[in-house]
Amino acid sequence: MQHFDAIVVGAGIAGLGTAGLLQKQGLKTLVLEKSRTPGGRAKTRILPGGWRVDSGTHCVDNGDRSACADLLGRIGAEIGWSRPVQGLHVFDGDRWKGMTEYFNLSAAELQQLTGLENSFAPMTENEIDRLDLVSLADFIKERGLSTAVAKYLKIMGMVQTTLTDDKKISAGEFVSIYREGMQCGGGFGRLANVQMPLGGISTMINAMAEACNNPGCQIRLSAPLKKVRIDGEGVQLLVDSETLRAPAVVLALPIWQISGLVETDDTPLLRQWQERMYNLRDETSASMGFTIGTKRPLFTEPVYLSAWRLPDVGLPLQILGHTNFDETVAPPGHMIAFIGAPCTPAQARDEDFRKLTLERFWQTVKKMFPSVEDDLVWKVDGHYVGIDGLGRSPGLTGKYRPPVAMPGRQGLYFAGDCFTGRGVGMNAAANSAMLCAERIKADIAGLIEGSDRR
Ligand SMILES: Cc1cc2nc3c(=O)[nH]c(=O)nc-3n(C[C@H](O)[C@H](O)[C@H](O)COP(=O)(O)OP(=O)(O)OC[C@H]3O[C@@H](n4cnc5c(N)ncnc54)[C@H](O)[C@@H]3O)c2cc1C
């Protein structure tokens, strides 16, 4: 049997990132991926005629200065970045308004917001950790912010987290993401430096897979892990008819895919851990909506489009016209637009609610863009539960997230947007990959000594 120092399960951003880092640290690493292609939730579908359609928006907060870019640099993967998103326009029931017009802040309100933004910069990590236990709704209330400033913060919180309720958004995570955006030139009137990998998200995934392969990391596709057994001897992976072991095993999977896979002995700590994973499986974000290709741009401004609640639909709005930032993803002159309504997992799973909401939503889209049906080349209706990992609720972000190392049992690690590692989806996955690889590096001498290598 081939020997590996580390086995990583899952070839999403977190799995590829962790594997690339471990291989660079000199560990012989194997990646197991159940699908035929890497990328996980971050994939690009190629449609005939020159369309490269990402699964959802897949824009990277802070683009070439993000945690994703940092991870790419560390593993030696190079990509080009799209033009940055420059602002946010909000739908006001019958037309789009720029941020300044929509929020219409008075001089005193602007001063209030600037004061708040300035207070984020010197916050210590401990202060942010404390805010992780407070909701954005309470944070707004405690500071006595005006209705207009509060509305702005709620919309920004929803855009960052895809969560529809400011009581479910952690103030610590909000401040941390907002502050990082400010460091990249974001703030009121300017969105953070949001960018997409040129050619779609698969450009980033392919570059990561290539960077893993180069120093010799093996990626096995169509290789689903069936069970993980944790016992006194360590960690055993059952894959097809094979049983694999390695000193370091990383499950780079979302929590809802882990809880059914792991079998542990009856240690109270492991039982507790398993129960926690199971109970967290629905703590996530969801969305429903449309991806469309049109023969003309529906709008050309380099902005993100949003609304706190859509009339007749009752849900928030997120629209990204991918082609306004990267025209290589569609035939010349055409547009790809992602038009989504963040919702709760229960709403996304409810077929009747979905059918009614999508019908009403499309009627609203026709009001927003009266030419949309004439210009339509294709349209895909969809819904998704588990968008960017563990929901960013109070008590579930920062240091309160499940850790990247198994408590009480050496040799089993976790990476991905459900585990410790701040930021919006892909940045959270990248941050946790870097944390996980660091943790393994710190543990590894002991782990390899205790293994049957040598
Ligand atoms: C519609 C949509 C839109 C999004 N938009 C954005 C955005 O604009 N910005 C942003 O930052 N993030 C966005 N995200 C979130 C982003 O895609 C995720 O945060 C990120 O891809 C998570 O990476 P990961 O490696 O943690 O997990 P995943 O991508 O889920 O990777 C897990 C991998 O494990 C594999 N796997 C699962 N079970 C097994 C098994 N038993 N054996 C072997 N392999 C297994 C899976 O096939 C998958 O490849 C979006 C997500 C969706 C779904």
The ligand as a Gaussian input file, in Angstrom:
#p B3LYP/6-31G(d) Opt

LIG

0 1
 C      -24.636000      29.380000      -5.365000
 C      -23.408000      29.775000      -4.591000
 C      -22.897000      31.064000      -4.681000
 C      -21.762000      31.433000      -3.954000
 N      -21.250000      32.694000      -4.096000
 C      -20.135000      33.041000      -3.397000
 C      -19.548000      34.333000      -3.542000
 O      -20.007000      35.165000      -4.314000
 N      -18.449000      34.633000      -2.791000
 C      -17.890000      33.734000      -1.922000
 O      -16.886000      34.046000      -1.280000
 N      -18.424000      32.502000      -1.780000
 C      -19.532000      32.143000      -2.488000
 N      -20.057000      30.889000      -2.339000
 C      -19.484000      30.014000      -1.315000
 C      -18.251000      29.233000      -1.791000
 O      -18.571000      28.471000      -2.928000
 C      -17.809000      28.314000      -0.672000
 O      -17.602000      29.084000       0.496000
 C      -16.513000      27.580000      -0.964000
 O      -16.492000      27.066000      -2.261000
 C      -16.370000      26.465000       0.064000
 O      -15.236000      25.686000      -0.210000
 P      -14.927000      24.406000       0.674000
 O      -13.681000      23.829000       0.136000
 O      -14.976000      24.783000       2.105000
 O      -16.159000      23.403000       0.471000
 P      -16.743000      22.697000      -0.849000
 O      -16.580000      23.560000      -2.028000
 O      -18.120000      22.253000      -0.503000
 O      -15.796000      21.431000      -1.036000
 C      -16.041000      20.180000      -0.437000
 C      -15.599000      19.094000      -1.429000
 O      -15.726000      17.837000      -0.793000
 C      -16.243000      16.900000      -1.714000
 N      -16.852000      15.793000      -0.957000
 C      -18.012000      15.821000      -0.236000
 N      -18.237000      14.612000       0.332000
 C      -17.200000      13.823000      -0.032000
 C      -16.859000      12.467000       0.228000
 N      -17.649000      11.675000       0.978000
 N      -15.722000      11.974000      -0.313000
 C      -14.901000      12.753000      -1.080000
 N      -15.187000      14.047000      -1.368000
 C      -16.310000      14.564000      -0.843000
 C      -17.243000      17.714000      -2.501000
 O      -17.562000      17.096000      -3.738000
 C      -16.481000      19.022000      -2.676000
 O      -15.670000      19.011000      -3.823000
 C      -21.170000      30.498000      -3.092000
 C      -21.676000      29.200000      -3.005000
 C      -22.777000      28.844000      -3.756000
 C      -23.291000      27.426000      -3.650000

